[in-house]
Amino acid sequence: MKNRVYADTNLFIRFFTGDSDNQSQESKKFLNQVSRGKYELFICDLIIAEIIYVLESIYHLDRNAVVEKILAIAEIDNAVIENRSIILKALDLYEEKNIDFIDAYLASHSVKNNCDTVFTFDKDFKKIDFIKKIIP
């Protein structure tokens, strides 16, 4: 049985950015071990959200680059992403509608849970046609 390991955000940030040479090398080494089957990597959906936030706000990556990196995570052999289908739908909305990832995630999550209405003050939801809005 493979050892299951939870991923922290910095694993991927170091891997993608190369910041901190030692940590970057350790991240690459570990992800290679995951791909070879030594570990099963569990990636919480909150970690995906934090990766996106850090890549946007700290590293100033554009949406296309951020989506590319998250999709690369989704392709890692022996990795389990919590709420994978919601994450992938949210990535599509994030990129196509040019909205905040958390708003895209909330919309995707609500649909999965058979809820088609969101109460919000956020104008991003006006860009999502399959969600009804209660906007005071």
MODELLER restraints for C-alpha pairs under 7 A, 6 or more apart:
rsr = mdl.restraints
at = mdl.atoms
rsr.add(forms.Gaussian(group=physical.xy_distance, feature=features.Distance(at['CA:2:A'], at['CA:38:A']), mean=6.17, stdev=0.5))
rsr.add(forms.Gaussian(group=physical.xy_distance, feature=features.Distance(at['CA:2:A'], at['CA:39:A']), mean=5.28, stdev=0.5))
rsr.add(forms.Gaussian(group=physical.xy_distance, feature=features.Distance(at['CA:2:A'], at['CA:40:A']), mean=6.03, stdev=0.5))
rsr.add(forms.Gaussian(group=physical.xy_distance, feature=features.Distance(at['CA:3:A'], at['CA:39:A']), mean=5.01, stdev=0.5))
rsr.add(forms.Gaussian(group=physical.xy_distance, feature=features.Distance(at['CA:3:A'], at['CA:40:A']), mean=6.04, stdev=0.5))
rsr.add(forms.Gaussian(group=physical.xy_distance, feature=features.Distance(at['CA:4:A'], at['CA:39:A']), mean=5.86, stdev=0.5))
rsr.add(forms.Gaussian(group=physical.xy_distance, feature=features.Distance(at['CA:4:A'], at['CA:40:A']), mean=4.69, stdev=0.5))
rsr.add(forms.Gaussian(group=physical.xy_distance, feature=features.Distance(at['CA:4:A'], at['CA:41:A']), mean=5.85, stdev=0.5))
rsr.add(forms.Gaussian(group=physical.xy_distance, feature=features.Distance(at['CA:4:A'], at['CA:42:A']), mean=6.78, stdev=0.5))
rsr.add(forms.Gaussian(group=physical.xy_distance, feature=features.Distance(at['CA:5:A'], at['CA:39:A']), mean=6.74, stdev=0.5))
rsr.add(forms.Gaussian(group=physical.xy_distance, feature=features.Distance(at['CA:5:A'], at['CA:40:A']), mean=6.18, stdev=0.5))
rsr.add(forms.Gaussian(group=physical.xy_distance, feature=features.Distance(at['CA:5:A'], at['CA:41:A']), mean=5.02, stdev=0.5))
rsr.add(forms.Gaussian(group=physical.xy_distance, feature=features.Distance(at['CA:5:A'], at['CA:42:A']), mean=5.94, stdev=0.5))
rsr.add(forms.Gaussian(group=physical.xy_distance, feature=features.Distance(at['CA:6:A'], at['CA:41:A']), mean=5.88, stdev=0.5))
rsr.add(forms.Gaussian(group=physical.xy_distance, feature=features.Distance(at['CA:6:A'], at['CA:42:A']), mean=4.76, stdev=0.5))
rsr.add(forms.Gaussian(group=physical.xy_distance, feature=features.Distance(at['CA:6:A'], at['CA:43:A']), mean=6.11, stdev=0.5))
rsr.add(forms.Gaussian(group=physical.xy_distance, feature=features.Distance(at['CA:7:A'], at['CA:41:A']), mean=6.46, stdev=0.5))
rsr.add(forms.Gaussian(group=physical.xy_distance, feature=features.Distance(at['CA:7:A'], at['CA:42:A']), mean=6.10, stdev=0.5))
rsr.add(forms.Gaussian(group=physical.xy_distance, feature=features.Distance(at['CA:7:A'], at['CA:43:A']), mean=5.44, stdev=0.5))
rsr.add(forms.Gaussian(group=physical.xy_distance, feature=features.Distance(at['CA:8:A'], at['CA:47:A']), mean=6.60, stdev=0.5))
rsr.add(forms.Gaussian(group=physical.xy_distance, feature=features.Distance(at['CA:9:A'], at['CA:47:A']), mean=5.52, stdev=0.5))
rsr.add(forms.Gaussian(group=physical.xy_distance, feature=features.Distance(at['CA:9:A'], at['CA:50:A']), mean=6.65, stdev=0.5))
rsr.add(forms.Gaussian(group=physical.xy_distance, feature=features.Distance(at['CA:9:A'], at['CA:51:A']), mean=5.83, stdev=0.5))
rsr.add(forms.Gaussian(group=physical.xy_distance, feature=features.Distance(at['CA:11:A'], at['CA:27:A']), mean=5.60, stdev=0.5))
rsr.add(forms.Gaussian(group=physical.xy_distance, feature=features.Distance(at['CA:13:A'], at['CA:51:A']), mean=6.85, stdev=0.5))
rsr.add(forms.Gaussian(group=physical.xy_distance, feature=features.Distance(at['CA:14:A'], at['CA:20:A']), mean=6.99, stdev=0.5))
rsr.add(forms.Gaussian(group=physical.xy_distance, feature=features.Distance(at['CA:14:A'], at['CA:23:A']), mean=6.25, stdev=0.5))
rsr.add(forms.Gaussian(group=physical.xy_distance, feature=features.Distance(at['CA:14:A'], at['CA:24:A']), mean=4.74, stdev=0.5))
rsr.add(forms.Gaussian(group=physical.xy_distance, feature=features.Distance(at['CA:14:A'], at['CA:27:A']), mean=6.64, stdev=0.5))
rsr.add(forms.Gaussian(group=physical.xy_distance, feature=features.Distance(at['CA:15:A'], at['CA:24:A']), mean=5.15, stdev=0.5))
rsr.add(forms.Gaussian(group=physical.xy_distance, feature=features.Distance(at['CA:15:A'], at['CA:27:A']), mean=5.53, stdev=0.5))
rsr.add(forms.Gaussian(group=physical.xy_distance, feature=features.Distance(at['CA:15:A'], at['CA:28:A']), mean=6.04, stdev=0.5))
rsr.add(forms.Gaussian(group=physical.xy_distance, feature=features.Distance(at['CA:18:A'], at['CA:24:A']), mean=5.16, stdev=0.5))
rsr.add(forms.Gaussian(group=physical.xy_distance, feature=features.Distance(at['CA:33:A'], at['CA:39:A']), mean=6.65, stdev=0.5))
rsr.add(forms.Gaussian(group=physical.xy_distance, feature=features.Distance(at['CA:34:A'], at['CA:40:A']), mean=6.15, stdev=0.5))
rsr.add(forms.Gaussian(group=physical.xy_distance, feature=features.Distance(at['CA:34:A'], at['CA:41:A']), mean=6.66, stdev=0.5))
rsr.add(forms.Gaussian(group=physical.xy_distance, feature=features.Distance(at['CA:34:A'], at['CA:78:A']), mean=6.12, stdev=0.5))
rsr.add(forms.Gaussian(group=physical.xy_distance, feature=features.Distance(at['CA:35:A'], at['CA:76:A']), mean=6.31, stdev=0.5))
rsr.add(forms.Gaussian(group=physical.xy_distance, feature=features.Distance(at['CA:35:A'], at['CA:77:A']), mean=4.88, stdev=0.5))
rsr.add(forms.Gaussian(group=physical.xy_distance, feature=features.Distance(at['CA:35:A'], at['CA:78:A']), mean=6.05, stdev=0.5))
rsr.add(forms.Gaussian(group=physical.xy_distance, feature=features.Distance(at['CA:37:A'], at['CA:78:A']), mean=6.24, stdev=0.5))
rsr.add(forms.Gaussian(group=physical.xy_distance, feature=features.Distance(at['CA:40:A'], at['CA:78:A']), mean=4.98, stdev=0.5))
rsr.add(forms.Gaussian(group=physical.xy_distance, feature=features.Distance(at['CA:40:A'], at['CA:79:A']), mean=5.69, stdev=0.5))
rsr.add(forms.Gaussian(group=physical.xy_distance, feature=features.Distance(at['CA:41:A'], at['CA:78:A']), mean=6.26, stdev=0.5))
rsr.add(forms.Gaussian(group=physical.xy_distance, feature=features.Distance(at['CA:41:A'], at['CA:79:A']), mean=4.50, stdev=0.5))
rsr.add(forms.Gaussian(group=physical.xy_distance, feature=features.Distance(at['CA:41:A'], at['CA:80:A']), mean=6.05, stdev=0.5))
rsr.add(forms.Gaussian(group=physical.xy_distance, feature=features.Distance(at['CA:42:A'], at['CA:79:A']), mean=5.86, stdev=0.5))
rsr.add(forms.Gaussian(group=physical.xy_distance, feature=features.Distance(at['CA:42:A'], at['CA:80:A']), mean=4.82, stdev=0.5))
rsr.add(forms.Gaussian(group=physical.xy_distance, feature=features.Distance(at['CA:42:A'], at['CA:81:A']), mean=6.07, stdev=0.5))
rsr.add(forms.Gaussian(group=physical.xy_distance, feature=features.Distance(at['CA:43:A'], at['CA:80:A']), mean=5.99, stdev=0.5))
rsr.add(forms.Gaussian(group=physical.xy_distance, feature=features.Distance(at['CA:43:A'], at['CA:81:A']), mean=4.71, stdev=0.5))
rsr.add(forms.Gaussian(group=physical.xy_distance, feature=features.Distance(at['CA:43:A'], at['CA:82:A']), mean=6.10, stdev=0.5))
rsr.add(forms.Gaussian(group=physical.xy_distance, feature=features.Distance(at['CA:44:A'], at['CA:81:A']), mean=6.16, stdev=0.5))
rsr.add(forms.Gaussian(group=physical.xy_distance, feature=features.Distance(at['CA:44:A'], at['CA:82:A']), mean=5.11, stdev=0.5))
rsr.add(forms.Gaussian(group=physical.xy_distance, feature=features.Distance(at['CA:45:A'], at['CA:81:A']), mean=6.76, stdev=0.5))
rsr.add(forms.Gaussian(group=physical.xy_distance, feature=features.Distance(at['CA:45:A'], at['CA:82:A']), mean=5.31, stdev=0.5))
rsr.add(forms.Gaussian(group=physical.xy_distance, feature=features.Distance(at['CA:45:A'], at['CA:83:A']), mean=6.44, stdev=0.5))
rsr.add(forms.Gaussian(group=physical.xy_distance, feature=features.Distance(at['CA:52:A'], at['CA:66:A']), mean=6.42, stdev=0.5))
rsr.add(forms.Gaussian(group=physical.xy_distance, feature=features.Distance(at['CA:55:A'], at['CA:61:A']), mean=5.69, stdev=0.5))
rsr.add(forms.Gaussian(group=physical.xy_distance, feature=features.Distance(at['CA:55:A'], at['CA:66:A']), mean=6.70, stdev=0.5))
rsr.add(forms.Gaussian(group=physical.xy_distance, feature=features.Distance(at['CA:56:A'], at['CA:62:A']), mean=6.76, stdev=0.5))
rsr.add(forms.Gaussian(group=physical.xy_distance, feature=features.Distance(at['CA:63:A'], at['CA:95:A']), mean=6.16, stdev=0.5))
rsr.add(forms.Gaussian(group=physical.xy_distance, feature=features.Distance(at['CA:64:A'], at['CA:95:A']), mean=6.97, stdev=0.5))
rsr.add(forms.Gaussian(group=physical.xy_distance, feature=features.Distance(at['CA:67:A'], at['CA:91:A']), mean=6.53, stdev=0.5))
rsr.add(forms.Gaussian(group=physical.xy_distance, feature=features.Distance(at['CA:86:A'], at['CA:105:A']), mean=6.70, stdev=0.5))
rsr.add(forms.Gaussian(group=physical.xy_distance, feature=features.Distance(at['CA:86:A'], at['CA:108:A']), mean=5.55, stdev=0.5))
rsr.add(forms.Gaussian(group=physical.xy_distance, feature=features.Distance(at['CA:86:A'], at['CA:109:A']), mean=5.95, stdev=0.5))
rsr.add(forms.Gaussian(group=physical.xy_distance, feature=features.Distance(at['CA:87:A'], at['CA:105:A']), mean=6.58, stdev=0.5))
rsr.add(forms.Gaussian(group=physical.xy_distance, feature=features.Distance(at['CA:89:A'], at['CA:108:A']), mean=6.18, stdev=0.5))
rsr.add(forms.Gaussian(group=physical.xy_distance, feature=features.Distance(at['CA:90:A'], at['CA:101:A']), mean=6.69, stdev=0.5))
rsr.add(forms.Gaussian(group=physical.xy_distance, feature=features.Distance(at['CA:90:A'], at['CA:104:A']), mean=4.69, stdev=0.5))
rsr.add(forms.Gaussian(group=physical.xy_distance, feature=features.Distance(at['CA:90:A'], at['CA:105:A']), mean=4.72, stdev=0.5))
rsr.add(forms.Gaussian(group=physical.xy_distance, feature=features.Distance(at['CA:90:A'], at['CA:108:A']), mean=5.75, stdev=0.5))
rsr.add(forms.Gaussian(group=physical.xy_distance, feature=features.Distance(at['CA:93:A'], at['CA:104:A']), mean=5.60, stdev=0.5))
rsr.add(forms.Gaussian(group=physical.xy_distance, feature=features.Distance(at['CA:94:A'], at['CA:100:A']), mean=6.07, stdev=0.5))
rsr.add(forms.Gaussian(group=physical.xy_distance, feature=features.Distance(at['CA:94:A'], at['CA:101:A']), mean=5.25, stdev=0.5))
rsr.add(forms.Gaussian(group=physical.xy_distance, feature=features.Distance(at['CA:94:A'], at['CA:104:A']), mean=5.66, stdev=0.5))
rsr.add(forms.Gaussian(group=physical.xy_distance, feature=features.Distance(at['CA:97:A'], at['CA:127:A']), mean=6.38, stdev=0.5))
rsr.add(forms.Gaussian(group=physical.xy_distance, feature=features.Distance(at['CA:99:A'], at['CA:124:A']), mean=5.69, stdev=0.5))
rsr.add(forms.Gaussian(group=physical.xy_distance, feature=features.Distance(at['CA:107:A'], at['CA:131:A']), mean=6.89, stdev=0.5))
rsr.add(forms.Gaussian(group=physical.xy_distance, feature=features.Distance(at['CA:110:A'], at['CA:116:A']), mean=6.38, stdev=0.5))
rsr.add(forms.Gaussian(group=physical.xy_distance, feature=features.Distance(at['CA:116:A'], at['CA:131:A']), mean=5.16, stdev=0.5))
rsr.add(forms.Gaussian(group=physical.xy_distance, feature=features.Distance(at['CA:116:A'], at['CA:132:A']), mean=5.87, stdev=0.5))
rsr.add(forms.Gaussian(group=physical.xy_distance, feature=features.Distance(at['CA:117:A'], at['CA:131:A']), mean=5.60, stdev=0.5))
rsr.add(forms.Gaussian(group=physical.xy_distance, feature=features.Distance(at['CA:117:A'], at['CA:132:A']), mean=4.44, stdev=0.5))
rsr.add(forms.Gaussian(group=physical.xy_distance, feature=features.Distance(at['CA:117:A'], at['CA:133:A']), mean=5.54, stdev=0.5))
rsr.add(forms.Gaussian(group=physical.xy_distance, feature=features.Distance(at['CA:118:A'], at['CA:131:A']), mean=6.99, stdev=0.5))
rsr.add(forms.Gaussian(group=physical.xy_distance, feature=features.Distance(at['CA:118:A'], at['CA:132:A']), mean=6.35, stdev=0.5))
rsr.add(forms.Gaussian(group=physical.xy_distance, feature=features.Distance(at['CA:118:A'], at['CA:133:A']), mean=5.12, stdev=0.5))
rsr.add(forms.Gaussian(group=physical.xy_distance, feature=features.Distance(at['CA:118:A'], at['CA:134:A']), mean=6.10, stdev=0.5))
rsr.add(forms.Gaussian(group=physical.xy_distance, feature=features.Distance(at['CA:119:A'], at['CA:133:A']), mean=5.95, stdev=0.5))
rsr.add(forms.Gaussian(group=physical.xy_distance, feature=features.Distance(at['CA:119:A'], at['CA:134:A']), mean=4.57, stdev=0.5))
rsr.add(forms.Gaussian(group=physical.xy_distance, feature=features.Distance(at['CA:119:A'], at['CA:135:A']), mean=6.12, stdev=0.5))
rsr.add(forms.Gaussian(group=physical.xy_distance, feature=features.Distance(at['CA:120:A'], at['CA:134:A']), mean=6.30, stdev=0.5))
rsr.add(forms.Gaussian(group=physical.xy_distance, feature=features.Distance(at['CA:120:A'], at['CA:135:A']), mean=5.43, stdev=0.5))
rsr.add(forms.Gaussian(group=physical.xy_distance, feature=features.Distance(at['CA:121:A'], at['CA:135:A']), mean=5.56, stdev=0.5))
rsr.add(forms.Gaussian(group=physical.xy_distance, feature=features.Distance(at['CA:121:A'], at['CA:136:A']), mean=6.85, stdev=0.5))
